[in-house]
Structures are given as C-alpha cells and as structure tokens.
Amino acid sequence: MIRDKKIFNLIKKEEQRQLIGLELIASENYVSSQVMEAMGSVLTNKYAEGLPGKRYYGGCEFVDEIENLAIERLKKLFNAQWANVQPHSGAQANAAVMLAVLKPGDKILGFDLSHGGHLTHGSPVNFSGKLYQPHFYGVNKETGRVDYSMLEKQALKVKPKLIICGASAYSRDWEYERIRKVADEIGALVLADISHPAGLIARGLLNDALLHCHIVTSTTHKTLRGPRGGVIMLGKDFENKLGLKDKKGNLRMMSSILDSAVFPGTQGGPLEHIIAAKAIAFEEALSDSYFNYCLQVVKNAKVLSAELTKLGFNIISGGTDNHSMLIDLKNKNITGKEAEEKLIKAHITVNKNMVPFDTQPPFITSGIRIGTAAVTTRGMKEKEMVIVAQIINEVLETNRPTNKIISLNINQLTNKLPLFNG
Ligand code: DSN
C-alpha cells in the first residue's frame, strides 16, 4: 500500500503544534503513550455489538476481557455500582440517558448554555432541546455562581422529569445534595454530567456526584486524561427501579435500561480500541502520581486565576475550585474572538466563550475559557502559571507586534516538556 504522506505530514505538523504551543483549552489534555498505543491497535478491526458475554459477533473473548476490565476499573475509580464504557462521547452518553429515562416531549431542566452549560443539556439546536421540552437555570448575576434558589423555583414550577447538573464552563463545585433534595420533592431524576471535573471528583478533590445523583455521565478525555470518549455510571444504591416492565412483566433495572439505550438505542458497535485505552487511563487514574497530578491541576488553576485577577482580568465568580476559569473581557475592550485570535498567534490556545448575560453572539463572545489540565500534564507548576498570566496579559493588552518574541518565550517554556506523560 502507498503510504499516505499527505495525512502523515499533517499529523506530524499537528504533533509539532502541540509540542511547541501552550494548550490552555479547558477540555483538552495529553494522553500517556500506552493510552495512545491502545487506540492505534488491532482492536479497531473488531465488531462487538452487545455487552461482554452477550455479543452478536463471534471472536469476542479478548475484547470481552478488556471491556470487563474497563468497567471494573471505572467502578473502582468512582466507587460506582454500575458502569457502561461504550458511549463514543459525552454527547452520546447524554443521548443514551435521555432515551432511557424520558419520552419525547418530557420536560428537562438544565444549566443554561450561555451561563456555562452544555449543548446536550437542552439547547434548542441540539437533540436534547428538540426532542424534549427544555427549561433552564443559570448563575446569579452578582456572584457568578449557580443560583440554586432559581434552580429550586424552576424545578417546583416546571416539574421536569430530569434535572441536569454539570457544565463546560463553570469554575465552581456543585451542590449535588441540594439538587437531589428538590428533585425528590417533585419525583425527578438527577443527571450529573461531570465531563470536565471527572478526574478531580474521582480523586476526592471535589464533591462526589455519585453520592447524590441518580445517573452520572462523563467524557474520558478531559481531566480524566484518557482517550476521547464517554461513560455512564450509577452511584451506590441508585439501581432504582423505574417502574418499566419487560415482556414477562418483571420490573426492569435502571442499569439494564441504560445498557439498552446505549446499544441498540443510540449506538452500533463499540470502539474496543478506545475501550482498551479507557481501561488503561482508569488504571492510571487510580495511581498516586495521578492524584498528585490532580492536586497540581487545582493549584495551578488557583495561581493562574489569582495572577490574572492581579492583572485586572475579571474571572467569573472571582476564582476557581477546579481546573478551569471563565474570563469576562468586557473591561479589556476586546471580544473573545479577538482574544482567541491574538493568543493563537503567540502559540497559546484558548477558546472564546460566552460569559453569563453576554451581549455578544456565540461566534464573537465577551469571554475566553482557560484550563490547566493539559499544561499540568506537560509538567508546569505554580512558577510557570505566573509567567503564563503575564504573557496572556502582554498579548491581550498590547498592540505592539510582540507576538514573535512572545511565541519564542512560549516555545522555550513548552519545548523542553515532553508531549507524552509516562
Ligand atoms: N466541547 C467540550 C468542551 O470544550 O467543553 C464540551 O463538549
């Protein structure tokens, strides 16, 4: 076969971009070499529709063992009662949960996308807002934190069947217990989408969603530092019966309804090469070195947020409890789009992001979102965060053509740090 030089040259260029750049996109990270190796393995050749031990294809004895290991390791990591590791992404995991517990037209209550929520939590442009009837809660304008009284009021008024918590641009911890309390009052289920802070929750640095929420979904590639993918979990004692019956009239368990909603409900064959890589990442996340990594991610985020605040940047909610922060740039007279473009010229990657009560459209925005998961994997600590804050300030505050010098500084900072951990 003729080697596809075009594609491999582009992959090489992307590797170089990742090597020399400063990756501050809050949802990205760098996987270990063994996670990478599993993703490029012969497992990609295998069809395995169904679950371990119950497949629709022959020859699944080894992928069965792999998938069982992934499930067991994930359950251990989160102290979960049950897990499905097949969702191809976080969006797929959320789609499966909604298919499992809702009927078209049912009401859902999610965190407003423009306040930091996610498309799959009821946005009108997403299946969740098209198939179901979405309602929203947001943050308090003064504090920038989730307005739990608003959430409670909305829940009591709307009586949704599902309350969704979790976010993609929110730097504070969640009060899961409080959300569960109001859900119990109205007989709603609670779904926590912990995609962003999953690793920090697993290692006990943030409140545990699995203790209070009926169903928990996550991606595996953000703070969890695994391959691109999704998972669904049930916390202990949440194997609730939903009142649904099988053909023999027996009550069906939540786990079985969720399994069926993943396959055949929303997906076909599972990606066993990705599931193997997930299993490796879960084992890595159980290690002491990953725990220390999580501690450093949070320390780095706190230092970066404090340094940016000193330089006059407005961090929504005044700081961070996790790996991320959302910066409102209105006082800097620059839009999110302009900031993203200026920073990329200096080899710093961030994403423009709506801020709560934004007056700019989503393609422009008034803010940027920053996270420390990736740079911490590269080995950066508090000292580097001080430098990063100064460089961001210099890029955004000046109109001088300093970007070349700045990108050289960034490259010096990143070049010596390996792309693969472990
Ligand atoms: N795109 C992801 C993020 O950046 O947070 C969420 O899907």
Boltz pocket constraint, residues with backbone or C-beta under 6 A from the ligand:
constraints:
  - pocket:
      binder: B
      contacts: [[A, 26], [A, 27], [A, 90], [A, 118], [A, 168], [A, 169]]
      max_distance: 6.0
